[in-house]
Amino acid sequence: DSTYQQFIDFVENENFTYTTESERMILKLKEIAKSESYLEAVQSHITQLECELVENKQKDLIKHRDEIEELLKIEIVTRYFYQKGKIVAALQNDPELKNAFEILLDQKHYHSLLSTKLN
């Protein structure tokens, strides 16, 4: 989709950066290894792990495309249609709302739920 590609291009052109939880944990590991005098012994492994994370991080925009698109859609709708638009956009793909509609359309299931006794 060209719109999403434009978003990816924008992110890359703006040099957008973020720190993952994995990166924070590696920094913590380095600090601990240094304080315990193990850093020199494990530095090459940590560096290799950092390189692998960078490779995977570069794929995040593709890997998490559906989630990012949904968040972008809600943000864009909010800017144009304010709170009402945000709610409408969020509900369009809401699995719980979809399930509720399916129950309402299935009269037999609907009535069985209403007649179920709670313990």
N, C-alpha and C positions, 0 to 999 in steps of 0.2 A: 504494500500500500504506500503510495507516494507521500501521504500526509505523515505517516509514521517515519518514513525515511527522512523527511524534512526535520522531524523532531530529533532523530539520531544525529543528523548533520549539525543541527543547532547545538546539541549537547557537546559534540566533538569540537566545534568551532569555538565554543565558549570555554573550552578547557574545564568543563565541569568535573569536579572530583568529589568523592565521598569515601568514607572509611567503613569497611565492613566489620562486623563483629569478629570475623576470623583474623583480620588484620590487627585489631585491638588485642586479641588474644596472643598473637605472635609477638607483639611489642611487650606484652606482659611476660611472656615466656623468656624473651631476651633479657628483660630486667631481672627476672628470677635467676636465670642461668648465670648472669653476670655476678649477682650477689652471692651465688653459691660456687663461683669460680668454675663453672662448666661451659661458659660461653665459647671459649676457644675450641673446645672439643666438639661442640654441636653446631658451630656457626655455619658450616657448609650445608648441613641438613636444613637449617632454618632458611638459608638463602635459597635453597632449592624449593622449599615450600613456598616462600614468598614469590618466586618466579611462577610457580604453578598457579598460585592465587591470582596473580596479575593476568595470566592467560584466561583464566575462568572469568575474572571480573570483566574483561573486555567483551565477553559474550552475554553479560547480564541484560543488556537492553533487548537482546533477541530472546533470551531465555525467559524473561519476565514480561514479555510483550503484552500479553492479555491483561495482566494486572496493571501495567503502566498505562495502557490505552484506556482502561476503565477509569483510572484516577484522573487522567488528562481530560477525558470526556466530562466527568463531574466538575472538574475545575473550570473548564471552558463554559459549560452550561451555567455554572454559578455566576461567572463574570457577566454573562449576557442576561440571564433570567433570575439571578439572585437566588434566594433560599428555595423558592418554589421549584425553580428549574433544577436545582441540586437534588431535591427530594425525588422529583420525577425521574431524573436520570439514574439515580441510585436504585430506584425500585424496578427499573426496566430489566435488570439482570439479577434481581434478588431471588435466590433459590427458595427461601422460605415463603415468599409471596406467591411464587409459582406453585409451590406445594399446596398452599392454602386455596388457590383457585382450582386446582385439580380436585381437592376434597369437596369443594362447593359444587363442582360440576358432577361429581359422582354421588348421586343422592343416596344410594345404598350405603356407601362408606360414611357419608356425612351423618346419616341417621344412626349408624352403628356407633359412631363416636359419641353422639349425643346420649345414647342409651347406656353407654358403658358406665358401670358403677366404680367409683374410686374407693380404695381401701383406706 
